[in-house]
């Protein structure tokens, strides 16, 4: 537990589902004593072939649970990271409610139009994937940085992906967006170091979330097998021999948000069970 996070305020985007990485991050930060803004779309919907989004009721339930379990202040705030006005209003609301922002976790993400090769990729799906995964990080960071500077500094942790370093098949928009997140992380780290703001990224590999299960289902159809068989095949490529748990990403994010990592900035840290060992 990182006691220096006690009383700090953290915004975690894409945190509205208990099965997701964002929730695991929020829970770990709350365990360390940080106050949490659970930021997500707030509209339960599911496009054809996609994983459902977080609804307002689940977000409110998560906020209440964190507050009760860890005696912190936790609020659910709606945000659409693809809409600049929505992002600005969310950040203003959090700043007013909490008085400051010390930690930002840009975790919101999605993938549309997959599986598809570049030649046949639907352009609308491509643009939407890039917009949420890359431009969303830009929008939220741009809105939070002035507030964070007023707070005397802080930390930004972006959720990138192993896919931003190793090209996956038939998911090019997501991979390109996450590669962009890694470079944006490094650029912001250089720009903001003088303001006392550290910026790092985490690059999860196979983590057992709804999106991962959805992926195994898609691949099972593509390769004419079962989701369970696809998971077993994936585990064979992971030296630790298993799919990761969202809490293991949360542990890393809490470390990067804390003073324990005070000399670390501009890094994209792998959380892949050894599946990716390159920098």
C-alpha positions in Angstrom: 0.0 0.0 0.0 1.3 3.5 -1.0 0.4 5.8 1.9 1.4 8.9 0.0 -1.7 8.5 -2.1 -4.0 9.0 0.9 -6.2 12.1 0.3 -5.1 12.5 -3.3 -7.8 12.6 -6.0 -7.7 10.3 -9.0 -9.7 10.3 -12.2 -10.0 6.9 -13.9 -11.6 6.8 -17.3 -13.2 3.6 -18.5 -13.8 2.5 -14.9 -17.5 1.7 -14.9 -17.5 -2.1 -15.2 -16.4 -4.4 -12.4 -14.9 -6.8 -14.9 -12.5 -4.2 -16.4 -9.0 -2.9 -15.8 -10.4 0.5 -14.9 -12.3 -0.8 -12.0 -9.2 -2.8 -10.8 -7.2 0.4 -11.0 -9.8 2.4 -9.1 -10.0 -0.2 -6.4 -6.3 -0.3 -5.8 -6.0 3.4 -5.7 -8.9 3.6 -3.2 -7.2 0.9 -1.1 -4.2 3.2 -0.9 -6.5 6.0 0.3 -7.1 8.0 -2.8 -10.4 9.6 -3.6 -11.8 8.3 -6.9 -13.8 9.8 -9.8 -15.2 6.8 -11.7 -15.4 8.2 -15.2 -17.2 6.3 -17.9 -19.8 6.7 -20.6 -22.7 6.1 -18.2 -25.0 4.6 -20.9 -25.5 0.9 -21.0 -25.5 0.0 -24.7 -24.1 -2.7 -26.9 -23.4 -2.3 -30.6 -23.7 -5.4 -32.7 -20.7 -7.7 -32.1 -19.2 -5.4 -29.4 -18.7 -5.5 -25.7 -21.4 -3.6 -23.7 -20.6 -0.2 -22.2 -20.9 0.7 -18.5 -24.3 2.0 -17.4 -24.9 4.7 -14.8 -26.3 2.2 -12.2 -23.2 0.1 -12.3 -21.0 3.2 -12.0 -22.9 4.5 -9.0 -22.7 1.1 -7.4 -18.9 1.0 -7.9 -18.5 4.5 -6.4 -20.6 3.6 -3.3 -18.7 0.3 -2.8 -15.3 1.9 -3.0 -16.4 4.6 -0.5 -17.8 2.1 1.9 -14.9 -0.4 1.6 -12.0 2.1 1.9 -13.5 5.2 3.6 -12.7 7.4 0.6 -14.7 9.9 -1.4 -15.8 8.3 -4.6 -18.1 9.7 -7.3 -19.4 8.4 -10.6 -19.1 11.0 -13.4 -20.3 10.5 -17.0 -17.9 11.3 -19.8 -17.6 10.6 -23.5 -13.9 10.8 -24.3 -14.7 11.2 -28.0 -16.5 14.5 -27.2 -14.4 17.5 -26.1 -17.3 19.3 -24.4 -18.1 16.2 -22.4 -14.5 15.8 -21.3 -14.2 19.5 -20.3 -17.4 19.3 -18.3 -16.3 16.1 -16.6 -13.0 17.6 -15.5 -14.6 20.8 -14.3 -17.1 18.8 -12.3 -14.4 16.7 -10.6 -12.3 19.7 -9.8 -15.3 21.4 -8.2 -16.3 18.3 -6.2 -12.8 17.2 -5.1 -10.9 20.5 -5.2 -7.9 19.1 -7.1 -6.7 16.3 -9.4 -3.5 14.6 -8.6 -3.7 11.4 -10.6 -5.2 10.8 -14.1 -5.5 7.3 -15.5 -6.5 7.4 -19.1 -7.9 3.9 -19.4 -11.0 4.2 -21.6 -10.7 2.2 -24.8 -12.6 0.2 -27.4 -12.1 -1.6 -30.7 -14.5 -1.5 -33.6 -14.7 -3.2 -37.0 -12.6 -6.2 -36.1 -11.4 -8.7 -37.2 -10.5 -7.0 -40.5 -7.5 -6.5 -42.6 -6.6 -3.0 -43.7 -7.8 -3.5 -47.2 -11.4 -4.2 -46.0 -11.5 -2.2 -42.8 -14.6 -0.1 -42.5 -13.4 3.6 -42.4 -16.0 4.7 -39.9 -15.0 1.9 -37.5 -11.3 2.7 -38.0 -11.8 6.4 -37.2 -13.9 5.6 -34.1 -11.3 3.2 -32.8 -8.5 5.8 -33.2 -10.7 8.6 -31.8 -11.5 6.8 -28.5 -8.2 5.2 -27.9 -5.8 7.9 -28.9 -7.6 11.2 -29.3 -9.5 10.4 -26.0 -6.2 10.3 -24.2 -5.3 13.7 -25.7 -8.6 15.3 -24.9 -8.7 14.2 -21.2 -5.0 15.0 -20.6 -5.4 18.4 -22.2 -8.3 19.2 -19.9 -6.7 17.8 -16.7 -3.2 19.2 -17.1 -4.1 22.8 -16.0 -6.0 21.5 -13.0 -3.1 19.2 -12.1 -0.6 22.1 -12.3 -2.7 24.1 -9.9 -2.6 21.0 -7.6 1.2 21.3 -7.6 2.0 18.4 -9.9 0.9 14.8 -10.2 0.9 11.7 -12.3 -0.7 10.6 -15.6 -0.8 6.9 -16.4 -2.1 5.9 -19.8 -3.3 2.4 -20.6 -1.6 1.4 -23.9 -1.2 -2.2 -24.9 1.1 -4.9 -26.0 -0.6 -4.3 -29.3 1.1 -0.9 -29.4 4.5 -2.7 -29.6 3.8 -6.0 -31.4 1.4 -5.8 -34.4 -1.6 -8.0 -34.1 -3.5 -9.5 -37.1 -6.7 -7.9 -38.2 -6.8 -5.2 -35.5 -4.7 -2.5 -37.1 -6.6 0.6 -35.9 -6.4 -0.4 -32.2 -2.7 -1.2 -32.6 -2.0 2.1 -34.3 -3.9 4.0 -31.7 -2.0 2.3 -28.8 1.3 2.9 -30.5 0.3 6.5 -30.6 -0.6 6.5 -26.9 2.9 5.3 -26.1 4.5 8.1 -28.1 2.1 10.6 -26.7 3.0 9.4 -23.2 6.7 10.0 -23.9 6.1 13.5 -25.4 4.0 14.6 -22.5 6.6 13.2 -20.1 9.2 15.6 -21.6 6.8 18.5 -21.8 5.5 18.2 -18.2 8.5 17.2 -16.2 9.3 20.8 -15.3 5.8 21.1 -13.9 6.3 18.2 -11.6 4.0 15.9 -13.6 5.2 12.4 -14.4 3.7 10.5 -17.3 3.9 6.8 -17.9 2.0 4.1 -19.7 1.2 0.5 -18.9 1.1 -2.1 -21.7 -1.1 -5.0 -20.7 -1.0 -8.2 -22.7 -3.7 -10.8 -22.2 -5.8 -9.8 -19.2 -9.0 -11.5 -18.4 -11.7 -8.9 -19.0 -14.9 -8.8 -21.0 -12.9 -7.6 -24.0 -10.5 -10.5 -23.7 -13.3 -13.0 -23.6 -14.9 -11.3 -26.6 -11.7 -11.6 -28.4 -11.4 -15.3 -27.7 -14.9 -15.7 -29.0 -14.1 -13.9 -32.3 -10.9 -15.8 -32.8 -12.7 -19.1 -32.1 -15.2 -18.3 -35.0 -12.3 -17.3 -37.3 -10.2 -20.4 -36.6 -13.2 -22.8 -36.3 -12.5 -23.8 -32.7 -13.8 -22.9 -29.2 -13.0 -19.9 -27.0 -11.5 -22.2 -24.4 -9.2 -23.7 -27.0 -8.1 -20.2 -28.1 -7.4 -19.3 -24.5 -5.3 -22.4 -24.0 -3.3 -21.7 -27.2 -2.7 -18.1 -26.0 -1.4 -19.3 -22.7 1.2 -21.4 -24.5 2.7 -18.1 -25.8 3.0 -16.7 -22.3 6.0 -17.8 -20.2 4.0 -17.5 -17.0 1.5 -19.8 -18.6 -1.7 -17.9 -17.8 -3.9 -15.0 -18.6 -3.4 -12.0 -16.3 -5.8 -10.6 -13.8 -7.0 -6.9 -14.0 -5.8 -6.5 -10.4 -2.2 -7.1 -11.5 -2.5 -4.0 -13.8 -4.0 -2.1 -11.0 -1.0 -2.9 -8.8 1.4 -1.5 -11.4 -0.7 1.7 -11.9 -0.8 2.4 -8.2 3.0 2.0 -8.1 3.4 4.5 -11.0 1.0 6.9 -9.3 2.9 6.8 -6.0 6.2 8.3 -4.8 7.7 4.9 -5.0 8.2 5.6 -8.7 9.3 9.2 -8.2 12.2 8.9 -10.7 10.2 7.1 -13.4 8.6 9.0 -16.3 8.2 8.5 -20.0 8.1 4.7 -19.7 5.7 2.2 -21.3 5.8 -0.8 -18.9 4.8 -4.2 -20.0 2.3 -6.3 -18.0 2.3 -9.5 -20.1 3.5 -12.4 -18.1 6.7 -12.4 -20.1 4.9 -12.6 -23.5 6.6 -9.4 -24.4 10.1 -8.7 -23.0 11.2 -6.0 -25.4 11.1 -2.4 -24.3 
